[in-house]
Amino acid sequence: MLNRRFVLIALLAAATVSCKRSSIFTEIDANFKSLDDVFIAEFRNEQKFVEKNTELDLAAETALTGRYGTLLTLDVWEFNSDSEAKAAYETLTAVEKQNAPREFDQTRANELRYKVVRATGIAGEIFTVKKVLFRILGENTATIQEYLISSKLARLR
């Protein structure tokens, strides 16, 4: 009986160690009041540069692009409804999938969220918060997670 418990505990401990992920899990937070609030003034000593997104407006009510040097780009689209934001999310994820990403992960449960690493090594994340759609492109996934947390768009889970 004692040997069975020991073996069971050892197996559970080994399973827990082998399942541990190296990345930080974040939960998207929608506590911003305006789109300007999602662009922090400075990120890793790079000042923000925000402009209207005329390259890819997705027929949104508002489309903005923010850049922090070559470290990170944040595109934000605000739509009239949640369904329009979800349709634009599907469009953006389809385009990313056509580019044959090196790796990707997609969540469609409580939130629409798509994480990708392009063949070039550039990391990206596309997600919706109510009627707002976000696309973040960064030098790697750690940079994106750091921005999400520092901008208070996400919190550790």
C-alpha positions in Angstrom: 0.0 0.0 0.0 2.8 2.4 0.9 4.7 1.5 -2.3 1.6 2.3 -4.4 1.2 5.7 -2.8 4.9 6.5 -3.3 4.8 5.4 -7.0 1.6 7.4 -7.5 3.1 10.5 -6.0 6.3 10.1 -8.0 4.3 9.7 -11.2 2.2 12.8 -10.5 5.3 14.8 -9.7 7.0 13.7 -12.9 3.9 14.5 -14.9 3.6 18.0 -13.4 7.3 18.7 -14.2 7.0 17.5 -17.8 3.8 19.5 -18.4 5.3 22.8 -17.2 5.3 25.4 -19.9 8.1 27.9 -20.2 5.8 30.8 -21.2 3.8 33.2 -19.0 0.1 32.8 -19.4 -1.8 36.1 -19.7 -5.4 36.9 -19.5 -6.6 39.8 -21.7 -8.2 42.6 -19.7 -10.6 45.1 -21.1 -10.3 47.9 -18.6 -9.2 50.6 -21.0 -11.5 53.6 -21.6 -10.3 54.7 -25.1 -8.1 53.2 -27.8 -5.3 55.7 -26.9 -5.0 54.1 -23.5 -3.6 50.8 -25.0 -0.5 52.7 -26.3 1.9 53.3 -23.4 4.1 56.3 -23.7 7.4 54.3 -23.8 8.4 50.7 -24.2 11.9 49.5 -23.6 13.2 53.0 -24.0 11.4 53.5 -27.3 8.9 56.3 -27.6 5.5 55.5 -29.1 4.6 56.7 -32.6 0.8 56.4 -33.3 -0.9 57.1 -36.6 -4.1 56.2 -38.4 -3.9 52.7 -40.0 -4.5 53.4 -43.7 -2.8 50.3 -44.8 -5.3 47.8 -43.4 -8.4 49.5 -42.1 -10.7 46.4 -42.2 -13.7 48.8 -42.6 -13.4 49.7 -38.9 -14.8 52.8 -37.3 -11.3 53.6 -36.0 -8.0 52.0 -37.0 -4.7 52.9 -35.3 -1.1 51.7 -35.6 1.4 52.2 -32.9 5.2 51.5 -33.2 7.9 51.3 -30.7 11.0 51.4 -32.8 11.6 48.0 -34.4 10.7 46.2 -31.2 6.9 46.1 -31.5 3.9 47.2 -33.6 0.4 47.3 -32.2 -2.6 47.6 -34.6 -6.0 48.4 -33.0 -9.4 48.4 -34.8 -12.7 49.5 -33.2 -15.9 48.3 -34.9 -19.5 49.1 -34.4 -20.3 45.6 -33.1 -18.7 42.4 -31.6 -19.7 40.4 -34.7 -17.8 42.8 -37.0 -14.7 42.5 -34.8 -15.0 38.7 -34.9 -15.3 38.7 -38.7 -12.2 40.9 -39.0 -10.4 38.5 -36.6 -11.2 35.6 -39.0 -9.8 37.7 -41.9 -6.6 38.5 -40.1 -6.0 34.9 -38.9 -6.7 33.5 -42.4 -4.0 35.8 -43.8 -1.5 34.7 -41.2 -2.3 31.0 -41.8 -1.7 31.5 -45.6 1.8 32.7 -44.8 2.7 29.2 -43.5 3.7 30.1 -39.9 6.5 28.2 -38.2 4.1 27.7 -35.2 0.7 28.9 -34.1 -1.9 28.4 -31.3 -5.5 29.4 -31.6 -8.1 29.7 -28.8 -11.8 30.1 -29.5 -13.4 29.4 -26.2 -14.2 32.5 -24.0 -12.0 34.7 -26.2 -10.8 34.7 -29.8 -7.0 34.6 -29.6 -4.4 33.6 -32.2 -0.7 33.4 -31.4 1.8 32.9 -34.3 5.5 32.8 -35.0 6.2 33.6 -38.6 8.8 31.8 -40.7 11.0 34.9 -40.3 10.9 34.5 -36.5 8.6 37.5 -35.9 6.0 36.7 -33.3 2.4 37.9 -33.4 -0.8 37.8 -31.5 -4.3 38.6 -32.7 -7.2 38.9 -30.3 -10.6 40.6 -29.7 -11.9 42.4 -26.7 -15.6 43.1 -27.2 -15.8 45.2 -30.4 -12.1 45.9 -30.5 -9.6 43.9 -32.5 -5.8 43.8 -31.7 -2.8 42.6 -33.7 0.6 42.8 -32.0 3.8 42.0 -33.9 7.1 41.8 -31.9 10.6 40.5 -32.1 9.5 37.4 -30.0 6.7 36.2 -27.8 8.4 37.4 -24.6 8.4 41.0 -26.0 4.7 40.7 -26.8 3.9 39.4 -23.3 6.0 42.1 -21.7 4.1 44.8 -23.6 0.7 43.3 -22.8 1.5 43.3 -19.1 3.1 46.7 -19.0 0.2 48.3 -21.0 -2.3 46.6 -18.6 -4.0 44.9 -21.5 -3.2 41.6 -19.8 -2.6 40.2 -16.4 -0.8 37.2 -15.3 -2.9 34.1 -14.8 
